[in-house]
Amino acid sequence: MEIEIYADVVCPWCWIGKRRLERALASYGGDVTVRYRPFQLDPTPVTEPKPLVEAMAAKFGGRERAEAMFAQVTQVAAGVGLDLRFDRAVQANTFEAHRLIRYATERGLAEEMVEALYAAHFTHGVDLGSRDALVELAGTVGLDETEARAHLDSPVGRREVAADLTAAQQLGVSSVPTFVLAGKYAVTGAQEPETLLAALSEVERRESGA
């Protein structure tokens, strides 16, 4: 079964959803192929990176409200073993990060690249809008840094990622994470492993005609 994950690497619930899916798959007996599809929570260009706390405070009506939201999601994330440090996180446009994921996918390192990007943003405070930072992250998962930089400096993949983002909108993906199972069954949100496992089993039953 193919599982397409529509997600953004600056979305905390996407990282939580990814980890919960991994737990569900650990209990699932079927064969699965996971593909990462791009989505941008905010496609607005970020001309000057700034602390995420400041950006979210401006967006959601003040620092106190933003920090309350962060506290809630941090607690949920800790329950699946993730360390979210919103005090370190930097606001970033993720288009180039999605290009890097596509590049890594072509070289069989999609999973490693996606995980590295989540950890970089949420745990280590890396600016994912920085090309230098992306190249360094590429090296940490086994990609050649010189080749990765050449790729990001070129126009290769820009049109494809833009087309994928448009396709996500056309499919009706409006919130992430969204998991599309077998190309036609959508599960939205960072669902618990038990819910995801039940969905996998149900799709398998439907697809087998049982």
C-alpha positions in Angstrom: 0.0 0.0 0.0 1.2 3.5 -0.8 0.9 6.2 1.9 1.3 9.7 0.7 2.1 12.2 3.5 1.2 15.8 2.8 3.1 17.8 5.3 5.3 20.8 6.0 8.5 20.6 8.0 7.7 23.6 10.1 4.4 22.0 11.2 4.7 20.5 14.7 1.6 18.3 14.2 3.1 16.9 11.0 6.1 15.7 13.0 3.9 14.2 15.7 1.7 12.6 13.0 4.8 11.1 11.3 5.9 9.6 14.6 2.4 8.2 15.3 2.2 6.7 11.8 5.6 5.0 12.4 4.1 3.5 15.6 1.1 2.3 13.7 3.2 0.8 10.9 5.3 -1.1 13.5 2.1 -3.0 14.3 0.9 -3.4 10.7 1.7 -6.5 8.8 1.2 -5.3 5.2 3.8 -3.9 2.8 3.9 -0.1 2.7 5.6 2.5 0.6 5.7 6.0 2.1 6.0 9.1 -0.1 6.4 12.6 1.2 4.4 15.3 -0.6 4.9 19.0 -0.1 2.6 21.5 1.6 3.3 25.0 2.8 1.5 26.3 5.8 2.6 29.8 4.8 4.0 30.4 1.3 4.8 34.0 2.1 8.5 34.9 1.5 10.5 35.4 4.7 12.9 38.3 3.9 14.3 38.5 7.4 14.3 35.4 9.6 13.1 36.0 13.2 12.2 33.9 16.2 9.1 31.9 15.6 7.6 33.0 18.9 7.6 36.6 17.6 6.0 35.6 14.3 3.3 33.6 16.0 2.6 36.2 18.6 1.9 38.7 15.8 -0.3 36.2 14.0 -2.3 34.8 16.9 -2.9 37.9 19.1 0.0 38.2 21.5 3.0 36.3 23.0 1.0 34.8 25.8 -1.5 33.1 23.5 1.3 31.9 21.2 3.3 30.5 24.2 0.1 28.7 25.5 -0.3 27.0 22.1 3.4 26.0 22.1 3.1 24.6 25.6 0.2 22.4 24.5 1.8 21.0 21.4 5.2 20.5 23.2 3.5 18.3 25.8 1.8 16.2 23.1 5.1 15.9 21.2 6.9 14.7 24.3 4.4 11.9 24.6 5.8 10.4 21.3 9.4 11.2 22.2 9.9 14.5 20.4 11.7 17.4 21.8 10.2 20.7 20.6 12.1 23.9 21.5 9.9 26.7 20.3 12.2 29.2 22.0 14.9 28.3 19.5 12.7 27.9 16.3 13.1 30.4 13.5 10.4 31.4 11.0 11.2 30.2 7.5 9.7 29.7 4.1 10.0 26.0 3.3 9.9 25.9 -0.5 13.7 25.2 -0.7 13.4 22.6 2.0 10.8 20.8 -0.1 13.1 20.9 -3.1 15.7 19.3 -0.9 13.3 16.6 0.1 12.5 15.9 -3.5 16.3 15.7 -4.3 16.8 13.3 -1.3 13.9 11.2 -2.5 15.5 10.6 -5.8 18.5 9.3 -4.0 16.7 7.0 -1.6 17.1 9.3 1.5 13.7 10.9 1.8 12.9 9.5 5.3 16.3 10.6 6.7 16.1 14.1 5.1 12.5 14.7 6.4 13.5 13.7 9.9 16.6 15.8 9.8 14.6 18.9 8.7 12.0 18.5 11.5 14.7 18.1 14.2 16.7 21.0 12.8 13.7 23.3 12.9 12.0 22.3 16.2 14.9 21.0 18.3 18.0 22.8 17.2 16.7 26.2 16.0 18.2 25.9 12.5 16.9 28.4 9.9 15.4 26.2 7.2 15.2 29.2 4.9 19.0 29.3 4.8 20.5 27.5 1.8 23.8 27.0 3.7 21.9 25.3 6.5 20.0 23.1 4.1 23.3 22.0 2.4 24.8 21.2 5.8 21.7 19.2 6.7 21.9 17.3 3.4 25.4 16.2 4.4 24.3 14.9 7.7 22.0 12.3 6.0 24.7 11.1 3.6 24.1 13.4 0.6 27.0 15.0 -1.1 27.0 18.7 0.0 28.6 20.0 -3.2 26.0 18.3 -5.3 23.2 19.4 -3.0 24.3 23.0 -3.2 24.5 22.8 -7.0 21.0 21.4 -7.0 19.6 24.2 -4.8 21.5 26.8 -6.8 19.9 25.6 -10.0 16.3 25.8 -11.1 16.0 22.0 -11.1 12.9 20.9 -9.2 11.4 24.3 -8.7 8.6 23.7 -11.3 8.0 20.2 -10.0 7.6 21.3 -6.4 5.4 24.2 -7.4 3.3 21.7 -9.4 3.0 19.4 -6.4 1.9 22.2 -4.2 -0.8 23.2 -6.7 -1.8 19.5 -7.0 -2.3 19.4 -3.2 -4.6 22.3 -3.3 -6.6 20.8 -6.2 -6.9 17.6 -4.2 -8.5 19.6 -1.4 -5.6 19.3 1.1 -6.2 22.3 3.3 -4.6 21.2 6.6 -1.7 18.9 7.5 -0.7 16.3 8.1 -2.9 14.5 5.6 -2.3 10.9 4.9 -3.6 9.5 1.6 -3.8 5.7 1.6 -3.8 3.7 -1.6 -4.3 6.9 -3.6 -7.9 7.6 -2.6 -8.5 7.4 1.2 -7.6 10.5 3.2 -6.9 10.6 6.9 -6.4 14.2 8.2 -4.6 15.2 11.3 -2.1 13.8 13.7 -4.3 10.8 14.6 -3.4 8.3 17.3 -1.5 5.2 16.2 -4.6 3.0 16.9 -6.7 5.2 14.6 -4.1 5.0 11.8 -3.7 1.3 12.2 -7.5 0.8 11.9 -7.5 3.0 8.8 -4.7 0.9 7.2 -6.6 -2.3 8.0 -9.8 -1.0 6.6 -8.2 0.2 3.4 -6.5 -3.1 3.0 -9.8 -4.9 3.4 -11.5 -2.6 0.8 -8.7 -2.8 -1.7 -8.6 -6.6 -1.5 -12.3 -6.8 -2.0 -12.8 -8.7 1.2 
